[in-house]
Amino acid sequence: MDIGIWLIENDRQTMIENQRQINSIGSMRAVCLLSVQAAEKTIAEKQAGTSAVADPSLMILDYDLASEDDFKALRSLRQENILSGVPVFLAVEERSEEIDTICYEKGAMVVVHKHFSKNEILRIERTAWQYENTRQYERLLQQQAAELKNAKEIFRLNQQLKSRNELLHRIFDRYFSDEVVEVILNAQQEADISLGGEKREVTVMLTDLRSFTTISETMDSETVTSLLNFYFDKMVDVILRYKGTVIEFLGDGLLAVFGAPLNSENQTENAIAAAIHMQNSMEQVALYCRENAYPEVEMGIGLHRGEVFIGNIGSERMMRYNVIGSTVNECSRIESCSVGGQILVSKEILDAASCPLKIEGEGTVNVKGMKDSLSIYELSGIGGDYECSLNGFNTDRDRLTLLATKPRILIYPLQGKMISEEACEAEVISISEKRAVIRTSHDDLLKLPFYTNVKISPAGAIRDIFPELYAKVAVGIGGEEILERTLHFTDTKSTTSVFVKWALKFK
């Protein structure tokens, strides 16, 4: 859900300071407009279908601009269809009872200072979320009402909408890093609050929920929204606690950086500790899913360190705090190799960390656009002052059972979305609900490099009655010297359980 805040302010320095305050929360994106005329032009472009600017969830208008010619500008903006119902805050230099009265009489919902306080930022966020959710439910109701022929059903949906809107005003509460906000507010250098950016070495984090796209197809929109909101709330809280900055929400994943805008000598250690605690926090997400009868989800995390371009990127009229560069692209490749519950890191992360790290295994992958292969390591803990490790809250599910008789399976490597017609034969040595350790011949082992996606089925005629099962060849238990590989199941729990039950018959 896009939460857009329109800032209409003719003082560029104040506008940029306010924009960075809003963007630092992670859940909102500020659109900066240097005049009422710029806002009117943007509205005209949106009506003509030539603007990519998101509709505002809240508009903050400078009092001096709004009050010109007996508040003509404010009246004009409020008459625009795309701003119908949008909350309007008026920003003043100094508040007084007289000015507050005038603002409210002219239609302002809230009066704030031009230099936002922490409480005012929180109020901006809550109001914008409340409006956006109200608008979302209104759209849902309109869609349903259009299909209804029974007036009684339409009345029932209206009552349901009213109840939901009342609930929305009571449930929103967000968390943000006071430390990061204070640094932004107290920035002394002009470069800290200007359009543009800089090259800086940072630690990049990318996360993704495994197979969530497939899982979400079985859920309604309200369930998806509820689950993602709960998940992001837990993850963002950990990231901010370790001085990270959320750059963007990417569907069911997120992009964050450590080392910007706050400079930190321990940025890599902070990112590692955050990743560990994020994976451990997935226990709360799993409990939430079980309590609400939702499908359980798992998360993969990738960490990489390198030079990026970071800062306010865009135009004079619209800016966004963002990060770009090959380091981000490489981190995306690392994250894509992970399975649920894993943290995969690059060699640059290992070299930069000053604390002892616990590494479970390593492998190499060929990355598109890179001349050399990329070394990837599975990380499970960090020592020193951080002293934390993955809890292994799914210990029972992950405990391997050694099989006395080794059942044989067929493994079909995937190339993109195409399944190879040539199968590799292997025998299952041990198995759990999440993974299996297999042994195969040297020739077949070469066809199963680390991080390859594969399709699995039992060998023999019995395979015809089994559902399709998919896995990823991962680092961990097993190694090339003994012709072993670890397969992490990536399919749904129900599909995996059929295969696991079959294999456990051989224990």
Secondary structure as the mmCIF struct_conf table of DSSP 4:
data_model
#
loop_
_struct_conf.conf_type_id
_struct_conf.id
_struct_conf.beg_label_comp_id
_struct_conf.beg_label_asym_id
_struct_conf.beg_label_seq_id
_struct_conf.end_label_comp_id
_struct_conf.end_label_asym_id
_struct_conf.end_label_seq_id
STRN STRN1 GLY A 4 ILE A 8
BEND BEND1 ASN A 10 ASN A 10
HELX_RH_AL_P HELX_RH_AL_P1 ARG A 12 SER A 24
TURN_TY1_P TURN_TY1_P1 ILE A 25 ILE A 25
BEND BEND2 GLY A 26 SER A 27
STRN STRN2 ARG A 29 LEU A 33
BEND BEND3 LEU A 34 SER A 35
HELX_RH_AL_P HELX_RH_AL_P2 VAL A 36 GLN A 47
TURN_TY1_P TURN_TY1_P2 ALA A 48 GLY A 49
HELX_LH_PP_P HELX_LH_PP_P1 VAL A 53 PRO A 56
BEND BEND4 SER A 57 SER A 57
STRN STRN3 LEU A 58 ASP A 62
HELX_RH_AL_P HELX_RH_AL_P3 TYR A 63 ALA A 66
TURN_TY1_P TURN_TY1_P3 SER A 67 SER A 67
HELX_RH_AL_P HELX_RH_AL_P4 GLU A 68 ARG A 78
TURN_TY1_P TURN_TY1_P4 GLN A 79 GLN A 79
BEND BEND5 GLU A 80 GLU A 80
HELX_RH_3T_P HELX_RH_3T_P1 ASN A 81 LEU A 83
TURN_TY1_P TURN_TY1_P5 SER A 84 GLY A 85
STRN STRN4 VAL A 88 VAL A 92
BEND BEND6 GLU A 93 GLU A 94
HELX_RH_AL_P HELX_RH_AL_P5 GLU A 97 GLU A 105
TURN_TY1_P TURN_TY1_P6 LYS A 106 GLY A 107
BEND BEND7 MET A 109 MET A 109
STRN STRN5 VAL A 110 HIS A 113
BEND BEND8 LYS A 114 HIS A 115
HELX_RH_AL_P HELX_RH_AL_P6 LYS A 118 GLU A 147
HELX_RH_AL_P HELX_RH_AL_P7 ALA A 151 ILE A 171
HELX_RH_AL_P HELX_RH_AL_P8 ASP A 178 LEU A 185
TURN_TY1_P TURN_TY1_P7 ASN A 186 ASN A 186
BEND BEND9 GLN A 189 GLN A 189
HELX_RH_3T_P HELX_RH_3T_P2 GLU A 190 ILE A 193
BEND BEND10 SER A 194 LEU A 195
STRN STRN6 GLY A 196 LEU A 209
TURN_TY1_P TURN_TY1_P8 ARG A 210 SER A 211
HELX_RH_AL_P HELX_RH_AL_P9 PHE A 212 SER A 216
TURN_TY1_P TURN_TY1_P9 GLU A 217 THR A 218
BEND BEND11 MET A 219 MET A 219
HELX_RH_AL_P HELX_RH_AL_P10 SER A 221 ARG A 241
TURN_TY1_P TURN_TY1_P10 TYR A 242 LYS A 243
STRN STRN7 GLY A 244 LEU A 250
TURN_TY1_P TURN_TY1_P11 GLY A 251 ASP A 252
STRN STRN8 GLY A 253 PHE A 258
BEND BEND12 GLY A 259 LEU A 262
TURN_TY1_P TURN_TY1_P12 GLU A 265 ASN A 266
HELX_RH_AL_P HELX_RH_AL_P11 GLN A 267 GLU A 291
TURN_TY1_P TURN_TY1_P13 ASN A 292 ALA A 293
HELX_LH_PP_P HELX_LH_PP_P2 TYR A 294 GLU A 296
STRN STRN9 MET A 299 GLY A 314
BEND BEND13 GLU A 316 ARG A 317
STRN STRN10 MET A 319 ILE A 324
BEND BEND14 GLY A 325 GLY A 325
HELX_RH_AL_P HELX_RH_AL_P12 SER A 326 SER A 336
TURN_TY1_P TURN_TY1_P14 CYS A 337 CYS A 337
TURN_TY1_P TURN_TY1_P15 GLY A 340 GLY A 341
STRN STRN11 ILE A 343 SER A 346
HELX_RH_AL_P HELX_RH_AL_P13 LYS A 347 ALA A 352
BEND BEND15 CYS A 355 CYS A 355
STRN STRN12 LEU A 357 VAL A 365
TURN_TY1_P TURN_TY1_P16 LYS A 368 GLY A 369
BEND BEND16 LYS A 371 ASP A 372
STRN STRN13 LEU A 374 ILE A 382
TURN_TY1_P TURN_TY1_P17 GLY A 384 TYR A 386
STRN STRN14 CYS A 388 SER A 389
TURN_TY1_P TURN_TY1_P18 PHE A 393 ASN A 394
HELX_RH_AL_P HELX_RH_AL_P14 THR A 395 ASP A 398
STRN STRN15 THR A 401 LEU A 402
BEND BEND17 ALA A 404 THR A 405
STRN STRN16 ARG A 408 GLN A 415
TURN_TY1_P TURN_TY1_P19 GLY A 416 LYS A 417
STRN STRN17 MET A 418 ILE A 419
HELX_LH_PP_P HELX_LH_PP_P3 SER A 420 SER A 420
BEND BEND18 GLU A 421 GLU A 422
HELX_LH_PP_P HELX_LH_PP_P4 ALA A 423 ALA A 423
STRN STRN18 CYS A 424 ILE A 431
BEND BEND19 GLU A 433 LYS A 434
STRN STRN19 ARG A 435 THR A 440
HELX_RH_AL_P HELX_RH_AL_P15 HIS A 442 LEU A 445
TURN_TY1_P TURN_TY1_P20 LEU A 446 LYS A 447
BEND BEND20 LEU A 448 LEU A 448
TURN_TY1_P TURN_TY1_P21 PHE A 450 TYR A 451
STRN STRN20 ASN A 453 PRO A 458
BEND BEND21 ALA A 459 GLY A 460
HELX_RH_3T_P HELX_RH_3T_P3 ALA A 461 ILE A 465
BEND BEND22 PHE A 466 PHE A 466
HELX_LH_PP_P HELX_LH_PP_P5 PRO A 467 GLU A 468
STRN STRN21 LEU A 469 ALA A 474
BEND BEND23 VAL A 475 ILE A 477
HELX_RH_3T_P HELX_RH_3T_P4 GLU A 480 ILE A 482
TURN_TY1_P TURN_TY1_P22 LEU A 483 LEU A 483
STRN STRN22 GLU A 484 PHE A 489
BEND BEND24 ASP A 491 ASP A 491
HELX_RH_AL_P HELX_RH_AL_P16 LYS A 493 LEU A 504
TURN_TY1_P TURN_TY1_P23 LYS A 505 PHE A 506
#
